[in-house]
């Protein structure tokens, strides 16, 4: 695996310094979006800039509008903290962890970027996210730059890298993916991050549920492992609040339930077998769930 890590810091500085609307859009389209156009085509196509807006990324006009001070301050904070460099170093560390298995991973180059998005305080989350579900593309997003998010950029980066590997080995097929498949993919990704950076830096998706919510999530998800099809499955992964934003019915599912349960299944599996998260990334979901005995 080779990493094509984009110099987003430099791109953002030039967008902030440009006085030309046309120049800003050209920089944004050619340097920030073009490496991800293949991913965007898979996710529905259309104008890449329109997709960036739909994903709530800061877009060219934001760099000369009312959002400009927010962007400038975030860029300053990330630059002072060396966040883009730490994300790149984390990705290199993740690639090194998979190096012994390189002959089993038919993945050439991964376009990687750490980008800024607009924060939505009405939705659950703690100011960072990511997407690595399409092999060859990896994006980590920050909507807040604070003492919680910044130390987790490295773990978030390798979480998405694990998705790249997992979905190359076990392709993500939206019509056929099951709850079991999805929770294990998320559990493996966060277990990989914990393996490299320590459990103290796991994400809010697996750490923020209380015991009552975990009990509820375990019961509901344990009875829905064979539910299939992305539209049905994603409610179990993200929980009711986010599902409602997609127009899906509530099922009494806590926020990020699938992440939290998947992580605990994988950790139980690793403890019982002595395997690493890297090794488990190549194994079937059903085997990991069965050997974990999590639902027994």
N, C-alpha and C positions, 0 to 999 in steps of 0.2 A: 504494500500500500504506500502510495506517495501522497503527501499533503500539499495542496495548493492553498496556502494560507494568505488570504487577502489582507492588504495593509489598509484596514478600514480607518484606522486613526488618521493616516495621511489623507484619505479620501474625504473624511469629515472636515478636516482642517481646510482643505481646498474649497469645499462647499461653503464653509463659514466665511472664508476670505473672498469669495467671488462676488462681484457686484452685478454679474450678468445672469439673468434668468435662463437664457439659452445655454450658457456655459455650464451652469449648475445642472441643468437637466441632462446635458451631454455627458458630464462626468458621472452622474448618478446612473444613467442607463448603461454606459459603456464599461464602467469600472466596478460598480456595485451589483448591478442586476444581471449583466450579460453572463457571468460565470454560472448563474443559477437558472438560466432560461430553460435548460433541459428539465430541471425539476418542476419549473412552472408549467411547462407543457404537459407533464404527466399529471399535474394537479388541476388541470382544466384549461390551460392555455389563455389566450387573450393577451391584452396589453400588459407586459410585465410591471409597468408603473402602476396600473390599476390594481394589480394583485398586491403589490407592495403596500398600497393604501388600505386594501382590505385586511391585510395582516397587521395593520396599525404601525408599520414602520414609519419613521420620520422620512418624508419625501422632499424633493428639491425645494418646494415653496416654503417648507418649514424652516429652512436654514436662513431665510430672510424675512420671516414673519414673527408672530407673537411667540412661537415656540423657540425662537433662536436662543434666548438667554438660558433656557432649560438645557438645550442641546450643548451649548458652549460650556456650561458648568459640568455637565456629565462627561464631556470629552476631557475637560481639565482634570476631573477626579480620576477617571480611568487612566489617563496619561500619567498623573502623579503617582498612582498606585501600581503602574506597570501591568495593568490588567490584560491588555492585548498580548503582551509578551508572555504573561503567565498562562494564558489560554493556549498559545502556540506551544509552549513548553509542555503543557499537560497533554496536548494531542500527540506530540512526539513520544512522550512517555507511554501513552496508550498504544501507539503503533508498536513500540518496542516490546510491550507486554504480549502482543499477538505475533511477534516475529517468529517464534518457534512453529507457528501454525500457518505460515505464509502460503505454503503450497495448497492449503485447503480453502484459502480465501481468494476467489477470483475477482478481486477488486483492485483496479489500477490506481486512478487518481481521485482524490476526494477534494472538492471545492469547499473551503472552510471560511466562515466569517462570524465575527462577533459584532452584532449590530444593536442599535438602539430602537426601542419602540415606545409608543405613547402608553402611559400607565392608566389603567382602568380600575379605580379603587372599588367599583361596584362588583367586581368579579373576584373570586377566590384566587389566592396566589401571594407570593412574597417578592415580586419584582424581577424575577428572571424565569426564563423558559428556554425551549430549544426545539429543534426538529432535525432528526437524523434518519427518518424512516424510509428515505429513498436512497439506496446505496449510490455513492458518488457525490453526495451533497450533504453538508452539515452546517447548521446555523444555530448559534446561541444568541438569545435576545435578552437585553436588559431594559427594563422600564424604570428601575430605580438603581441608583448607585450609592449604596450605603454599607454599613458595617456587616449587614447580613448577606447581601448579594455578592459583594466583591470577593470574599474568600471562597465562594462557591462557584466561581466562574470556571476554574480548572476542573472540579468534579463534574459540572454540567457539561463541559466540553467532551470529557471522556465518556459520559453517559450517552451522548449522541453518537460518539464513535462506536460504542458497543452496538447501538442500533444498526449502524451501517454494516457491521460484520454480521450480526444476527440475521438481518433481513436479506443478506446475500446468501447465507447458508440455508435459512428457512424463509423463503419469499413471503412477503406480506400480500395476501390475496384478499382484497376488501370483501368480496362476496362470500368467502369461505372462512375468514379468520374467526376464531372462537374466543370466548372470554378467557379460556385457559391459555391460549396462545398469547393473547395480548398482555395479561397480567404477568406472565413469565418473561416476556420481552422487557417490560418495564422493570420487573424485579431484577433481572440479570444486569440491565444497564446501571441501575443504582448500586447494586452489589459490586459491580466492577469499579465504579467510582469510589465506593467505600474501601475496596481492596487497595486502591492506589493512594487514597488521600485520608483515610480514616473515617470511622463512623460518625465522628463529631461534625463532619461536614456534609452528611447526607441532606437531601433536600426536603423542603416543607411537605412535598407530596407524600413522603413516607414517615415524616416525623411528627406532623401536627395533629394527627387524629388522637383523641383521648380514648380511654379504655372502652367506654360505652360505644363510641363510634366504631372502634375496631371490632368489637363483638358483633355489632350489626353488620358491618361490612363482611366479616368472615361468614356469617350465616347466609346472607344474600348471595354473595359471590360463590360460596361453596355449593349452592343449589343451582347455579347458572353456568357452570363451566363449559357446557356444550352449546350454549347459545351462540349462534353464528351470524355473520353479516355485520359489516362495520357500523351501520346505523343503529343496530341493536346493541352491539358490544360496547360502543364508546360510552354509553350511559353508565355502565358498570365501572369503567375505568376512571372517568372524570367526575362522576357524581351528579346529583340533582341540579345544583346551581348552574353548572355549565351546560348540562343537558337542556335545561329550560331555555337558555339563550339560543339553542338550536331548534327550539320548538318541539322538543321531545318530552314525553310524559314523565312525571316524577315516579320514582320507584322506592323512595325512602332510603336512597343510597347516599352515604356521606361523601363530601367533596374528596376527590382523589382516592377513593376507596380501592380501586384496582391497583394503583401504584403501591399503596401501603400493604395490601395483602400479598401482592406479587413479591415485594421485597422480603417480607417475612417468610414466605414459602422458600424462596431461593436461599436465604440465610440459614433456614432450618436444614435444607438439603445439603448445603456446603458443610455445615457442622456434622451432619450424620455421615457424610461420605468422605470427608477430608479433601474433596476436590476444590479447585479454585473457581472463581467466577469466569476466568478465561476458559478453562476446560469446559465448564457447564454451558457456555455460550453455544457450543456445537451440538448440544443434546436436545432431544424432543421434549416439548413442554410436558407431555403426559408422564414421561419418565421422571422428570424433576418433581412434579406434583406427587406422584405415587411414592417415590422414595423419601420425600420430605415428611410424609405422614401428617401433614399439617391439618388436614380435615378429618382425621380419625379421632 
